[in-house]
Amino acid sequence: MVDANAQSEAYNAITYPENATASYPMNPEMIKVACSNCNLRELCMPVGLNHDEMVKLDHVVSTRKRVKQGGHLFSHGDPFTTLYAIRTGYFKTCVNTEDGREQVTGFQMAGEIIGLDGIVSDKHNCNAVALEDAEVCIMPFENVEELSREFPVLQRHVHKIMSREIVRENGVMMLLGNMRAEERLAAFLLNLVQRLHARGFSQSEFVLRMTREEIGSYLGMKLETVSRTFSKFSEDGIIEVKQRNVKIINPEALKQIYNPQTCT
């Protein structure tokens, strides 16, 4: 199985700290970010820029911030001033229902942008919680807007990110409205593998950073149903599961479950 230290849209469609120790900035002198030197730049920044443009783009990012596992990057109602590019770690976004339950709305990983929810009302509409110790690049939105006017390619990239969020939301609606439990979990696993592979990780082995309960909240499934579906996939020889370590043995079978009409 893959090392736990090595490392959600339907398949292609289907991402103020609470206390002072949960989330904190590092020494700005040590962690000034250079997008031009970051190995994740092609995931969260536009491609095709020349050296001078990349140097200017470095000004979009101010500093980095570390967020401890369980800490909030931002919370519902916080003023919106910043977008965050995840450099390491995983986050979940979630909202609290009227009866106090938590509803997971997405999972985000390295190379993805988080915080777009705040643009519409200048306040964040969800909580962003670190699923493990994480590090983000801070991108003041006024910097992004200013450089977007100078570089149309950056503006188009921001539009693509926002459009991707719309597509993801539509994918989740389809997932919750029309799919059986097995189809939902298959879509989730396939999407997770696809995103991890884009970051250079294995296409068949990975570690679930989220709990089964959190997966169930995201997919609209009870915890028992999530566990039962994992067990069925394992018994059918489609996946192998050891705690949070997952190995996909038969990806074609998983695709057949998710979208049978396009598989032979």
N, C-alpha and C positions, 0 to 999 in steps of 0.2 A: 504493500500500500504506500501511497505517497506520504512523505514526511509532512507532519502538520505545520511545520515552520516554512515549508517551501512555497506555499502559494502567495430582478431578478429581471412587459411586452409578452405575447405568445412567442413561439420559437424564435422568429426573427424580430417580432415587435416587442415580445416578452423575452429604477436606482435608484444665549448666555449660559455657559456651563452652569450646572446646578450647584457646584461647589468649587472652591478655588483649586482643589487638587485634581479635579477630574479633567480639566482642559486648561492648557496653559501655553503661552507663546515661548519659543526658545530665544536665545540671545540673537537679536537682529543682526549683529555684526558677523555672526557665524553662519546664519542661515538665509542670507539674501539669495533669492532664487534666480537661477539663470535658465529660462525655458530652452534656450539654444543648446544647453548641455544636458537636458533631462531626457532619459531614455523613454519617457512616457509622452513626450511632446506630440507625437503623431496621433495619440489617442484623444488628447484633450485640446490640442491646438491645431489650427489649419496647416495643411501641408503645402509645399511649393513656394514658401517664402525664401528670399535670398538672405545672405548673412546680415546685411544692414537692417532689413526688415525684422529679422529675428532679434537683433539687439534692441530695436525699439519695442518689440513685443515683450521683452524682458521687463519693461516698465509696467506692464499690466499687473504683474505679481509683485506684492510688497514683501511679505515674509511668509514663513511657514508656521504652523501651529500643530502641536501634538495634542491628541485627545485620548485619554485613558479609556480602557474597556469599560463600557457602561456610562461613560460621560456624554454630555450633550454638546454637540457642535453648535447647535442653535435650538431654540424651543419655540413652540407655538406662541405667537404674539410678539416675539422679538422684532425690533426694527430691522428692516432689510437694507443692508448697505453693501453686501459682499457676496460674490460667488466663490465657491471653494472647489479646487481641483484636488481630488484624492490622490495622494502620492503613494501611501502604503495603507493597508488595512481595509476593513469593511465597515459599512454603515447600514443601518435600516432607517427608513423614514416611517413615521407612524403618527396617528391621531388618536385622541381619546374620545370614545363614544359618550353619549349622554349618561349612560349607566355606569361609566367609569372603566369600561373595558378598553384595551388597546387594540387598535386596528392597524396592522402593518400595511403600508401602501407601496413599499419598494425596498429593494436591496441594491446598494451601490458599492462598487469596488474601485481599485486603483485605476487611474486614467479616465474616470468619469467625473462630470461636473455636478455639484450638488448646491442647492440653494435657489434654484429658479422659481420655486413656489412663491417667493417673496416679491417678485417683480410686479404682480398684478395689483397689490394693495399696499406696497411698501412695508409689509409686515409678513413674517413667516407664518404659514398656515399649517405647519406640521412640526414634529420634533425630529431631529437627526441625532441618532444615538450610535456610538461606536460599538460594533460587535466584537472588536479586539483593539488592542493598542493601535492607534492610527496616526497618520500625519497628513496634513492638507496644506496646499498652497493657497494663500489668501489673495483673492483677486477683487479689489475694490471695484464695484460696479461702475463708478464714475470713470475709472481708468479704462474699463472695457468699452464704455460708450464713446469716450474720447478717441481711442485708437480705432474703433470701428468706423468712425467717420473718415479717418485717414486711410485705412486699409479695408476696402470693400470685401476682401477675402475673409477677414476676421468677422465682419458683419454677417456674411453668408454662413460662416461657421456657427456663430451664435444662433442664427435662425434655424440651422440644421439641428442643433442641440435641442432647441425649443420644440421643433417639429417632431423630433424623436420622442420627446416626452408625451406629446399628444398621441402619437402612434402607440406608444407603450400603454397609455391609459385606455385607448380603444381595445388593445389586445387583452388587457386585464378584464375589461367589461365582457369581451367575448368569452374569455376563459371562465369567468364566474357565471355567465348566463347560459352557456350552451354546452359545456363540456362535463363529462363524467369525471369522477375522482381520478381514475387512472389516466385519462387524457390530460387533466390539469397537472398532475405530478410529472408526467412524461414531458410536457411542454416546459415545465420549470427546469427539469434536469438538462434537457437539450439546450435551452437558452443559457444556462449557467456554464455548460461546457463550451459553448460557442464563445462566450465572452472571455472565459479563461484562456482559451486557445489563442484569441487575438492578443493576449498579453504574454504569449510564449509558454504557457503551461500545457500540461498533457491534455490530450483530447479524451482520455478515458479514465483518469484518476484525479480525484480532488478531495478536498476537505470541506464539509459543510460548516460554514462559520455561524450559521443561524441554527436555532433549535427547531425541532419538529413542530413545536407549538407555534413558533413564529412563521414557519412555512405554512402551517394550517391557517393562520390568521390571514396571510397574504393570499392564499388560494381559496379561501372560503370553505375550509374543511375542518372538521373536528380533529383533535389530536389523535383520537383512536383511529380515525379514517386514514390519516397520514401514515401512522405506524403500520396499519394493516396493508396499505397499498405498497409501502416499501417492502414489507414481508412478501407480498405476492410477486413483486418484480424479482425479488431474490430467489424465491422458490421456483420461478419460471426460468431462471438462469439468465435474466436480462441484466441484472446488476449484482454486485457483491457488496455487502454493507458490513462494516465493523465499526460500531459506534458512529462517529461522524465521518469516517473515511468511506468513500464511495468509489467503486470501480465499475465502469460501464463495460459489460462483457459483450452485449449484443446491441449496438447502437441502432441497427436497422429495425430491430424489433421495437425499440423505443420510438423510433420515427413512425413505425406502422401504427402504434397505439395512438400517437398524437394526431397523425394526419393520414389515415388509411387510404383515402381516395387518391393521394399522390404517390403512394408507394406500391410497388409490385411484389 
